[in-house]
Amino acid sequence: MQNAGEISKILHWANETRTPIIARGSGTGLAGGSVPSPGAVVMCLGRMDKVLELDRRNLTMLVEPGVTTQTIFDQADQVGLLYPPDPGSMKISTIGGNVSCNSGGLRGLKYGVTKDYVMGFEIVLPSGEVMWVGNKCVKDVAGYSLREVFIGSEGTLGVFTKILLRLLPKPAAKRTLLAVYARMEQAAETVSAIIAHPIIPCTLEFLDRTTINCVEDYAHVGLPREAEAILLMETDGHPAVVAEEAEIMAQLARKQGALDVRIAGTAEESLRLASARRSAFSALARVAPTTILEDVTVPRSELAGMVAFIQDLAKRHNLRIGIFGHMGDGNLHPTFLTNEKDEAEMHRVELAFGEIVTETVRRGGTITGEHGVGLAKKKFLAESVGGLNVEVMRKLRRVFDPNLILNPGKMFDS
Ligand SMILES: Cc1cc2nc3c(=O)[nH]c(=O)nc-3n(C[C@H](O)[C@H](O)[C@H](O)COP(=O)(O)OP(=O)(O)OC[C@H]3O[C@@H](n4cnc5c(N)ncnc54)[C@H](O)[C@@H]3O)c2cc1C
């Protein structure tokens, strides 16, 4: 695909002939959103990869949907600006995929997620009509917020062809800390104490013991293998504030029983500590033939209890599950290390997964914090948001796509 005009013609034809269309960025989605359905045409947007404008007076960047998240970050960085959303896949994921899934990242606690940086977009509707939504204005309350409707729609309501992003001034300084714990609750208590202080760090990420050991085997970062949990913390902003916050965070971690707290002294050391978290998924993915990365979110106060529940569940079902995630956001990624050829084990994985969903909902959480519903979670959607919500979503989808040509069978059945 090269532009909105071409996409418009294809969608018009697809609508006339009732041909399913699947928009695809880099295919890194973890809910199966861009997996083709039978008879579908896959529309690859990777070649629409131009940065069209960087407006320093309005702090915006206009891009095509196939630009990678890393390119956006790098181009902003080069002129002293920051594009904060940083999914672990940012080197290859596209901004079109990020907006369609409303992706999060490691900086979510302080800076929010993709939707917080989308000011507008050009979108081709299933009818083939091309619509522009939003503008460069900081304030705009004209009519319903259509941005919110399309962001996170997982390729079911339209195809993004241009995206207008909001940028921030780049923070002048950053400090990275790593705290080591004998118990997961102590890491969770540290997070609560930091936020209650109140300090809002840009990153508060955790790894459990299984993940620590896999990362150590893979990346040799020097993590303590006997630890039950580690917490990666980052604060950014004015150098004086950052220095003070880093000191307070270290004190709070020690007060909550951290066995060791390391504050990175150099940018290289900071990168090395952060790489422990960034390499978690790759490290886990090496140890078993099949890796199933889950994504549930609970209120922050429920996170330690949820981790304990999953650890117990792993024992009960005789499964290997590594857990890591965004502790500051209550977003955890239980990762099943399994083998899809082992039918009995896959059955236990299914059962365990159902229990995680039920426990998440019981604790006031959601079945997906950032990966989306796609194919993987659609059977749990009603349990998570309620039947009436799903019914309203279904009706909304039909307003834009009465013939259900865009990504049919994803999110819900019709
Ligand atoms: C190693 C790894 C780490 C990851 N880490 C994170 C993380 O930290 N946070 C996070 O949120 N996710 C993460 N993900 C998930 C994934 O990378 C994101 O969901 C990402 O936004 C998908 O982008 P993509 O370009 O690969 O989209 P795809 O996978 O190609 O598509 C995803 C969905 O978006 C739709 N879509 C794509 N482009 C368009 C478009 N232009 N218009 C309309 N619909 C479109 C597709 O139809 C599909 O439903 C990770 C994935 C991997 C493999």
The ligand as a Gaussian input file, in Angstrom:
#p B3LYP/6-31G(d) Opt

LIG

0 1
 C        8.693000      -9.042000      21.980000
 C        7.400000      -8.275000      22.036000
 C        7.249000      -7.295000      23.000000
 C        6.061000      -6.578000      23.054000
 N        5.945000      -5.600000      24.005000
 C        4.807000      -4.865000      24.088000
 C        4.663000      -3.845000      25.082000
 O        5.557000      -3.598000      25.881000
 N        3.496000      -3.156000      25.115000
 C        2.474000      -3.410000      24.240000
 O        1.448000      -2.740000      24.321000
 N        2.600000      -4.365000      23.277000
 C        3.722000      -5.085000      23.175000
 N        3.839000      -6.066000      22.208000
 C        2.714000      -6.304000      21.291000
 C        2.802000      -5.597000      19.901000
 O        4.122000      -5.320000      19.550000
 C        1.948000      -4.329000      19.862000
 O        0.583000      -4.666000      19.982000
 C        2.152000      -3.497000      18.578000
 O        1.443000      -2.284000      18.689000
 C        1.714000      -4.191000      17.304000
 O        2.227000      -3.457000      16.208000
 P        2.373000      -4.132000      14.771000
 O        2.852000      -3.082000      13.822000
 O        3.198000      -5.339000      14.847000
 O        0.843000      -4.471000      14.463000
 P        0.203000      -5.843000      13.929000
 O        0.536000      -6.949000      14.840000
 O        0.520000      -6.010000      12.491000
 O       -1.339000      -5.490000      14.076000
 C       -1.930000      -5.350000      15.341000
 C       -3.410000      -4.934000      15.173000
 O       -3.473000      -3.628000      14.616000
 C       -4.189000      -3.623000      13.383000
 N       -3.504000      -2.662000      12.498000
 C       -2.187000      -2.593000      12.213000
 N       -1.934000      -1.507000      11.471000
 C       -3.114000      -0.888000      11.261000
 C       -3.504000       0.309000      10.580000
 N       -2.629000       1.082000       9.941000
 N       -4.822000       0.649000      10.594000
 C       -5.752000      -0.117000      11.222000
 N       -5.426000      -1.241000      11.892000
 C       -4.120000      -1.625000      11.911000
 C       -4.161000      -5.061000      12.909000
 O       -5.290000      -5.362000      12.084000
 C       -4.178000      -5.828000      14.215000
 O       -5.496000      -5.957000      14.690000
 C        5.009000      -6.825000      22.139000
 C        5.183000      -7.810000      21.160000
 C        6.363000      -8.544000      21.111000
 C        6.514000      -9.572000      20.031000

